[in-house]
Amino acid sequence: MSIINVNLNEAVGKIKPMHGMTNSPIVNGSHDYRRQWKRAGIPFARLHDTDYPKGPVVDIPRIFPDFRADENDPANYSFKNTDAVIEGIIDCGAEVIYRLGTSIEHTRQKIDTIVPTDMDKWARICCNIIRHYNEGWAEGYHFNIRFWEIWNEPNLTQDDMWQGTQADYFRMYETASKLIKKEFPNVLVGGPTLAEAMEFEKNSLKAEYVDEAYARAFLEFVKKSESPLDFFSWHLYRRNIWEYDEVCHFMKNLVVEYGFDDIIMICDEWNIKDENNDFALDNGTYVGNSDATQWLDDMKSEVGASFVAAVMITFQKGPLDISTYYDSNPFLTFCGVFERSGFPTKTYNSFRCFDKLYRLNGNEVKTDCDTENTYVLAAKNEMEAILLISNYDGKNGDVKVNFDGLPEGKKRYSVVRTDKYYSHTLDEEGVLDGNIWEGSMLKNSTLLITVTWEI
């Protein structure tokens, strides 16, 4: 039996926005998922690979298609498709993390991931995009978008994301970040949105991996050049929860080492994946080993649901400030939250669960569990307490929850379950007998237990 202790008298901090998404509820200009986004209370939307591959509308080459044109003339910009994407996000109450740059290019010929021929002009274009969305320029808006991220995964220099050198990216970052902060001192700029290129050993990250060398070089450059750096962002695709925990702490320790103690830490791409997920696209069909096929299935099943809950719980308990899951676009491979039809998957349910704690307007409280692969998070306010449990890749078994600090008097409870047989289903409710709840959990399942009382 798994024993879970919830100490409602010991607050440990606020629930952070760990249930963000990549992309928008408006997809390809015609598919509208705002109802689903609002239901899950998505707090952040990071814009990258948006409407890919049909037309990544937020990309600079799509908004400003002729780099030879006058960047100060609004007539040379095409904002309408991007406007629709961002309007949908704002309507859902989410904040935008706008990636300034371009989407990944899986094509043989690389067109948009080249180094800008004029860094200063590229930076001025970035400023005009900010001006459009924050200051009404070019029949624009006053959305007050705070987060502006410079490029995506520039450490993939031999891949599909950046055709320049490390020095090229650093120069572009310096040029753009300094001009953006000069023109808009109240916005936040950051990067470098590191792609993972790591090897792992449990409880000890290896020192010889690309990201550490790149991250150190970037932080050293930013420090010496006195370039603005309000947030530090990185990506991780793994199956093991401990890897997310170790990388979070590693990255935080790294930025502190370089003097960026209070910097905002963001993981704005993550999903279930491991090194055996080799696959290829052959005439619209994914082919590869059996693990690749299983991975695609896992993303949307109870496995993905328990994985996502476990990662968000781990992020919440670590030094991360914001996370955005990759991806919410049903037409992309990495979308685990919607079917192509737009129907929510079991994985989507975990975002709904986490949002219940986030919107509680209370505090995270201390929890502990004696069982490996069981992840727990609880929060409370004056009227209720909510406990999220994820049994990711564990065993079938019984669960006993001790709620320490519940008030006297009648207390009602409910249990919402997602597993092999249920999908965010109200499984039981009633009057809590004392301060203990007992039940069971299947492998790869989540429980959301809510206890309410009257003052």
Buried (B, 14 or more C-beta within 10 A) or exposed (E): EBBBBBBBEEBBEBBBBBBBBBBBBBBBBEBBBBEBBBBBBBBBBBBBBBBBEEEBBBBBBBBBEEBEEEBEEBEBBEBEBBBBBBBBBBEBEBBBBBBBBBBBBEEEEBEBBBBBEEBEBBBBBBBBBBBBBBBEBBEBBEBEBBBBBBBBBBBBBEBBBBBBEBEBBBBBBBBBBBBBBEBBEEBBBBBBBBBBBBEBEEEEBEEEBBBBBBBEBBBEBBEEEEBBBBBBBBBBBBBBBEBBBBBBBBBBEBBEEBEBEEBBBBBBBBBBBEEEBEBEEEEEEEEBEEBBBBBBEBBBBBBBBBBBBBBBBBBBBBBBBBBBBBBBBBBBBBBBBBEEEEEBBBBBBBBBBBBBBBEBEBBBBBBEBEBEBBBBBBBBEEEBBBBBBBBBBBEEBEBBBBBEBBEEEEBBBBBBBBBEEBBBEEBEEEEBEEBEBEBBBBBBBBBBBBBBBEE
